[in-house]
Structures are given as C-alpha cells and as structure tokens.
Amino acid sequence: MTTEVISTAQGPVSVERHGSGRDIVMLHSLMSDRGIFDAIVPSLSQTHRVNLVDLPGYGSTRRVDTEIEAFADVI
C-alpha cells in the first residue's frame, strides 16, 4: 500500500493505492470515507491496482463547494 497526495488545479487529492495491474478507481459516497472499501481491497488488489480516492473534505483532499460539479472538477 502507498498513500500519495496528487497536486491538481483544484488543490491536493489524497489517493491510497494497493496492488498492481489494471487500475480500478474507487470513489466513496459523500456519507463515508475510503475505509468503506477495506473489506474488498485485499481481494481486488490481487489482480488490480486499486486506487482509493479521498473526495473533497476527506484525508488530505481539501474541501470544495457543496455542488456536485465542484466534486467532479476535483476528481
């Protein structure tokens, strides 16, 4: 597992990565955090690189306006 902060035009985005292979990007809901995927990451990471992205306001990803478009711009 690695955790990195990616610089974007909208600010930093925190991503936790597991495994290797073809990428799978997991986005948690607005009512949880990336920990919601803990139960399935070990299985998925056996054959894929699993990217767990922190949405705005979680981890090192900065907060943005509450409109869904602002979240989409960050991702």
N, C-alpha and C positions, 0 to 999 in steps of 0.2 A: 504494500500500500504506500502511496505517496500522496501528499497534500501540497497543492501549489496555489498561489494566487496569481491569476492571469490579469494583466492590465488591459483594459478596454477603454474606448472613448467615453463610456458611461461610468468608469471607475473600476476598482478591483472586483474580481469574481473568484470566489474560492471553489476549487474542484478537488475532490478526493478520488484517486484512481486505484483500481485493483486489477490484477491480472494482465494478460496480453492477448493480442489477436484483434479481430474486428471490433470496432468501437460500438458500445451501447451507451447512450446518454440517458441518465435517469433524472427526472425533474420531480421534486416533491410537490405536494399541494401547498397552498397558502396557509393551511392549518397545521402543518407539521414541519419537520426538518429532514435532512438527508438520512438520518438514522432510521427512518421508516423502512429503508431497504436492507437493513442489516441482516435479516433472515435469508434473503435470496442472493446477496452478493457472493458468498462463498461458492455457490453452485454456478452462477453466471460467469464468475471470474476464472473458472477452469478452462474456458474456451474463448473468452472475450476480454477485452479491456473495458471495464465498467467505469464510467465517469459519473460521479455523483456531484451534481452542481448545487451549490448553495444559492437559492433565489435571493433577491434583494432583501436585506434586513436580517439575514442568517449568516453565521460564520463571519468571514472577512468580507463578504459582499455587502456593499453599502446600501442603505435604504434609498428608495426612489418614491416618486409619486405613486399613489394607490391605483391609478388606472392600469389596466392590464397591458395597454400599449407600452407603458414605461417598463414593465417587467419584460416584455418581449424584446424591447430595444437592448436591454442588458444581455439577454441570452443570445 
